[in-house]
Structures are given as C-alpha cells and as structure tokens.
Amino acid sequence: MTDRYRLIGTNGSPYSMKMRAIMRYRRLPHDWVMRTPAIRAELTDVKPPLIPVLQLPEDGSHHVDSTPMAYLLEERHPGARSIIPDDPGHGFLCDLIEDMADEWGTKAMFHYRWARKVDQDYAARWIVNDSQPELEGEAYDAAVAAFTDRQVGRMALVGCTPQNAPVIEATYHRVLALLDGHVGLDSYLFGGRPSLADFGWFGQLKTLATDPTPAGIMRTSAQRTYDWVRQMDDLSGLEGDWLPADAPLPVAVTGLLRLAGEVYLPFLAANAQAAAAGADAFELELLGRAYAQGTFRYQVKCFDRLRARLRAVPDGALARIRPALADTGCWTYLAP
C-alpha cells in the first residue's frame, strides 16, 4: 500500500476545494485525483455517492462528507497544524460557522451558478471539461446541455428559487463584507492560522470566485476577500497561533454568528419542525422576506449535531462564549 492519501473530487465542488486546501495546509501527503469516468468506475460501491472521496493509504477504504473527513484527519494526525481551535468554546463557534458555510453558503454557490444563463454556460462547460475530458463535438455539447438541465432542475430542491433569491443574495453580500474587513494572509477567523470555519467558507467562496456573476461581485465589492480566497488555496507554508481564549472575538466572527442567529439557525429550526411534523415543505420569514423550500432531513442532523456539540462544551468555555451566542440570537435556538 502507498503512504499517500487519495483525494478524489472536482474543481467545481466546494467541498472538494475545502478538503484539498485542508490537506495542503496540514501538509498531509496526498494525490489530488479528478473524478473522470474511469475514476467513477472505482467508486460504484461508495455510498452515499458524494464528492470528495478520501481514500486512506493503509487499507484503501473510502470516506465521504467533508466535515466528518476533516475530523477523521484530526484523529489520525493530532496536534500540529490542527484546524480546530484549542479553546473548546472557540471550537464550537468554529463548528457553527463552518456548518453555516456548508449548509447555507452552498445556496449562494448554487444560486449564482445556475440562476443566470451566463453562469450556466460557463459553469456547465468547465465542469463537463473536467469530469468528461474525452468528450468532443456533439457529444460534448449534449453533455453540457444535459448537465445544465439537471442542475437547473434541482434548484428548487435546495431552496434556490426566485422567491428566495433576495435572501440568498443578501447573505452572500454580508459574508463578503464581514470577511473583507478582517481576513488576510496572516488574519483568520480565530487567530493567525486557519480554522475549519475558514476552510468551510473558502470552499464555497472558491467556486463563487470562479463563476462570472458572483466573481464580479467579489472582485468589485470585496477585493480583500477575493485575495484571501486565492491565498487560502494553499497555506502549506503558513505558521500562526490561535486567538487566546479570553481575547475579544473579531468583528467578522460576531458578524457571522449574527448571520447564523438571523438566518441559518431559524432556517434549521423551521426545517427540523417541519420534518418532525412529517411536512414536505416549510416557510418562514428571513431578513424581512418570505423564504420557503422543501424539508431536508440531512439538515435535521446538522441541527442536532450543533446542539449536541454545544452541550459538550465545558462550563468554563461555555461561560466565555454564551454572551456572544446570546447577543447574536444563536442561544435561542441552540440552548441546551
């Protein structure tokens, strides 16, 4: 067996970009493998069929879902270059902000990629080029059209509807502005080194910084954030320290927590309530606008996981972060 990991994914996948950047920062020997048809044939038994896929060096086993994979790497490579803040209170805040990136930030990525023809045409072509490089001519054009139709057809499933677009776009602009006032090559959400929360938002923003419409927004309104996204792709040469446990939280962190309290956690709570009632869809008000989508059971697990992690925070650390959670509206939804 090899002593190197294999990370199988695509350049158009925010979760693939997230995991690749984590492995680069942690200096874990790995091969980045694009998921082409030949590679797909290797993965027919991997369930659920998600990307990226992490293949372990010692036994060839496959693992999916980026957050559990990141924690698996923490268990396998404890200590140096960890992406989980040392302070358990900051560790929970990191989890919350990363979860929002994965489950809400991805709505911005999906919305901007498939809502407008200019983005559809660009994204579908480069994703098909990456994933099916053998296609040419009419076969290539047919694959692009089929992929576009498939992705556009899934927009309502993930809440990317015209009704919801103003809320999704408003949150994208808020995230850009919050990060633009804080991040840089030596400044991350929880100190001078990147956390799982940084990598979670990087994954979504990496794709948003590629597609025409959201990239234009980022370049013109948040140049520093745009530069930070480029830097985050490979931080293998970075050294830095965590924010001290008793230090004031950066404005970007409290701003992201406030976004969670105003948008993400109410969304998770409404989804969980709908799932418990057996409802197929739910509606609530976010940022003064109606928001509606189908019930998504995976996000019930996300909500349960966050609440369980908060219950596990030691009393001293909980006392330090509780005021921030209360002031930003998060405590209402997460209180043990």
Number of C-alpha atoms within 10 A of each C-alpha: 8 11 10 14 18 19 24 24 25 20 17 22 17 28 29 25 23 27 26 25 21 28 19 17 22 21 14 15 12 19 13 14 14 19 22 18 12 11 14 15 10 10 15 10 10 14 10 10 13 14 19 27 25 23 19 18 16 11 9 13 11 18 20 18 17 21 18 11 16 19 16 13 17 17 11 9 13 11 11 8 20 21 25 22 25 16 16 20 23 25 21 23 23 24 23 25 22 22 24 24 26 20 16 23 23 23 23 23 25 20 25 25 26 24 16 13 11 14 19 22 17 16 22 23 18 15 17 21 17 16 20 17 13 12 14 12 7 9 11 17 15 13 18 22 16 12 18 20 14 11 14 18 11 15 17 15 13 17 21 24 18 13 14 19 18 15 20 26 16 12 21 22 16 14 20 19 19 18 24 20 14 17 20 19 17 14 14 23 27 28 18 18 23 28 24 26 26 24 26 30 24 27 28 27 30 26 24 28 22 17 21 18 15 23 19 14 17 23 14 11 15 21 15 21 25 23 17 23 25 15 13 22 19 17 18 16 9 14 12 13 14 19 20 14 17 10 8 11 18 15 14 20 21 19 18 23 26 20 21 24 22 17 21 23 24 19 24 24 17 18 28 24 15 20 19 11 9 10 13 12 14 18 15 14 14 17 14 8 12 13 20 21 20 17 24 18 13 11 18 19 13 17 20 14 15 17 18 14 16 21 15 14 18 12 10 10 17 18 12 16 19 15 13 19 22 17 14 19 20 24 18 14 16 20 13 11
